[in-house]
């Protein structure tokens, strides 16, 4: 299988990786290691993909799967469960609980503290990002000692050269922070912009005290061999980013 290991300063007991579409059992538009049950793929193949991934990645348990709706909800999970949880982020302080975020252009963000006592995985589409999901995730890391910092890794997402948005998206961010305008590049067509999701996420994290943010710089839209992309393909699968405490 193909795994993307974050290049960040996480402690050794924090395990994390992002999956790709390489491998797996899905076919046609979902060709590869599709992990999304909600995209029209054969459910038995998706389940087979999930089991295969859990085994080959040496996960301590099956991942926590979320019913992601572009909300700002981050759920705390303290033990493995087969229930699909309604949220766009998962947080834990327990060992052996695998937090996950499924994406196909949206930005997956994983967080931990430098002492390795808690972790979170967040699905950050532009609506969740503008609404404050990263701030909600960071708030879960309350009561850290002064020598214990939160760090973040930004996984594969649609890149700044491909994510075209309208004035509504620009306004959603700029109304919160005028500096967000720096993450938008005007196109020739009026009212159209190219948005830099990683830059927007970094701005939001920085404002709540997360200064160590590492960007994977991987574009789902540009790399069809490695990644599913909803903007590129419409009907497509989902990859995911995972994090847990060993």
C-alpha positions in Angstrom: 0.0 0.0 0.0 1.0 3.7 -0.4 1.1 5.7 2.9 2.1 9.3 3.3 3.9 9.7 6.6 3.7 13.3 8.0 7.1 15.0 8.2 6.5 16.8 11.5 7.9 17.0 15.0 5.4 14.7 16.7 6.5 12.5 19.6 7.3 8.9 18.9 4.1 7.5 20.5 1.9 9.5 18.1 1.3 7.5 14.9 -0.2 9.2 11.8 -0.5 8.7 8.0 -2.6 9.7 5.0 -3.9 7.0 2.7 -3.9 7.3 -1.1 -6.0 5.6 -3.7 -3.2 3.2 -4.6 -4.1 -0.5 -3.9 -7.5 -1.6 -2.6 -10.3 -3.5 -4.3 -12.7 -0.8 -5.7 -13.2 -0.5 -9.4 -14.3 1.9 -12.2 -14.7 5.5 -10.9 -13.7 4.4 -7.4 -10.6 2.5 -8.6 -8.3 1.8 -5.7 -8.5 2.0 -2.0 -11.8 3.9 -1.6 -12.7 4.3 2.0 -16.0 6.2 1.5 -19.2 4.3 2.2 -21.4 7.3 1.1 -20.1 7.8 -2.5 -22.0 5.1 -4.4 -19.3 2.4 -4.4 -20.1 -1.3 -3.6 -20.3 -1.3 0.2 -18.7 -4.8 0.5 -15.7 -3.6 -1.4 -15.4 -0.5 0.8 -15.6 -2.6 3.9 -12.9 -4.9 2.4 -10.7 -1.8 1.7 -11.2 -0.6 5.3 -10.3 -4.0 6.8 -7.3 -4.4 4.5 -6.1 -0.9 5.5 -6.5 -1.4 9.2 -4.4 -4.6 9.0 -1.7 -3.4 6.7 -1.2 -0.1 8.6 -0.9 -2.0 11.9 -3.7 0.0 13.5 -4.5 -0.9 17.1 -8.2 -0.9 16.2 -10.6 -0.1 13.3 -10.7 3.7 12.8 -13.4 6.0 14.1 -15.4 6.8 11.0 -17.3 10.0 10.8 -20.5 11.1 9.1 -19.0 14.3 7.7 -21.4 17.1 6.9 -19.1 20.2 6.7 -20.1 21.0 10.3 -17.9 22.5 13.0 -18.5 19.6 15.4 -15.5 17.8 17.0 -16.4 14.7 19.0 -14.4 13.3 21.9 -13.9 9.5 21.6 -12.4 7.5 24.4 -12.7 4.0 23.1 -12.9 2.3 19.7 -16.4 2.0 18.3 -18.0 0.7 15.1 -20.7 3.4 15.3 -20.4 6.1 12.7 -20.3 9.4 14.5 -21.9 12.7 13.3 -19.1 15.1 13.3 -16.3 16.6 11.2 -13.5 16.1 13.7 -12.5 13.5 16.3 -10.4 14.0 19.4 -9.0 11.5 21.9 -6.8 11.2 25.0 -7.0 7.4 24.9 -4.4 5.1 23.5 -5.5 2.8 20.7 -8.3 5.1 19.4 -7.7 5.8 15.7 -9.1 9.2 14.7 -9.8 9.8 11.0 -10.9 12.4 8.5 -12.0 11.3 5.0 -11.4 13.7 2.1 -11.4 14.1 -1.7 -10.3 17.7 -2.0 -11.2 19.1 1.5 -8.3 19.6 3.9 -7.4 17.0 6.4 -5.8 18.4 9.5 -4.2 16.4 12.3 -3.2 17.8 15.7 -1.2 16.6 18.7 0.6 18.0 21.6 4.4 17.8 21.9 4.1 15.6 25.0 2.0 13.1 23.0 -1.0 13.0 25.4 -3.9 13.8 22.9 -4.6 13.8 19.2 -7.3 15.0 16.8 -8.2 14.5 13.1 -10.3 17.2 11.3 -12.1 17.3 8.0 -11.9 20.9 7.0 -13.9 21.9 3.9 -14.1 25.7 3.3 -17.4 25.9 5.3 -16.1 24.1 8.3 -12.9 26.1 8.1 -14.7 29.4 7.9 -17.1 28.3 10.7 -14.3 27.6 13.1 -13.8 23.8 13.2 -10.1 24.1 13.7 -10.6 26.5 16.6 -13.1 23.9 18.1 -10.5 21.2 17.7 -7.8 23.3 19.4 -10.2 24.0 22.2 -10.2 20.3 23.0 -6.5 20.6 23.9 -7.3 22.8 27.0 -5.2 22.9 30.2 -1.8 22.1 28.5 1.2 23.0 30.5 3.3 26.0 29.3 6.0 23.7 28.0 3.5 21.6 26.0 2.6 22.9 22.6 0.0 22.0 20.0 1.4 21.1 16.5 -0.5 20.5 13.3 0.0 18.8 9.9 -2.0 19.6 6.8 -2.6 16.6 4.6 -3.4 16.2 0.9 -6.1 18.7 -0.4 -7.0 20.7 -3.5 -4.1 23.1 -4.2 -4.1 26.8 -4.5 -3.8 26.6 -8.3 -7.0 24.5 -8.6 -9.5 25.6 -5.9 -11.7 28.1 -7.7 -14.3 29.9 -5.5 -16.7 32.8 -5.6 -17.1 36.0 -3.7 -19.2 34.2 -1.0 -16.2 32.1 0.1 -13.9 35.1 0.1 -16.4 37.1 2.2 -16.9 34.2 4.6 -13.2 34.4 5.5 -12.4 38.1 5.2 -15.4 39.0 7.4 -13.7 37.0 10.2 -10.1 38.2 9.5 -9.2 40.8 6.8 -5.8 39.1 6.5 -7.5 36.1 4.9 -7.6 38.1 1.7 -3.9 37.2 1.3 -5.0 33.6 0.7 -7.1 34.5 -2.3 -5.8 35.2 -5.8 -8.2 37.0 -8.2 -9.0 35.4 -11.5 -9.6 37.3 -14.7 -13.3 36.5 -14.5 -15.0 39.0 -12.0 -16.1 37.4 -8.8 -13.8 34.3 -9.2 -10.9 33.6 -7.0 -8.3 30.9 -6.4 -8.3 30.0 -2.7 -5.3 28.6 -0.7 -6.9 26.3 1.8 -3.6 25.5 3.5 -2.8 29.2 4.0 -6.3 29.8 5.4 -5.9 26.9 7.8 -2.5 28.1 8.9 -3.9 31.6 9.5 -6.7 30.2 11.7 -4.4 28.0 13.7 -1.9 30.7 14.2 -4.6 33.0 15.7 -5.3 30.4 18.4 -1.7 29.9 19.3 -0.7 26.9 17.1 2.6 28.2 15.6 4.0 24.8 14.4 2.0 24.0 11.2 3.5 21.7 8.6 2.0 21.6 5.1 2.2 18.4 3.1 2.0 20.5 -0.1 0.2 17.6 -1.8 -2.6 18.5 -4.3 -5.4 16.0 -4.7 -6.7 17.7 -7.9 -3.3 17.6 -9.7 -2.3 14.0 -8.9 -5.0 11.6 -10.2 -2.7 8.5 -9.8 -2.4 9.1 -6.0 -5.6 10.8 -5.0 -9.4 11.0 -5.4 -10.6 14.5 -6.2 -14.3 15.5 -6.2 -13.6 18.7 -8.1 -11.7 16.8 -10.8 -13.9 13.7 -11.2 -17.3 14.3 -9.6 -18.1 10.7 -9.0 -15.1 9.4 -7.0 -13.8 7.7 -3.9 -12.3 9.0 -0.6 -8.9 8.8 1.0 -8.4 9.5 4.7 -5.9 10.8 7.2 -5.4 8.9 10.5 -3.8 9.6 13.9 -3.7 7.7 17.2 -1.7 7.4 20.4 0.3 4.2 20.7 
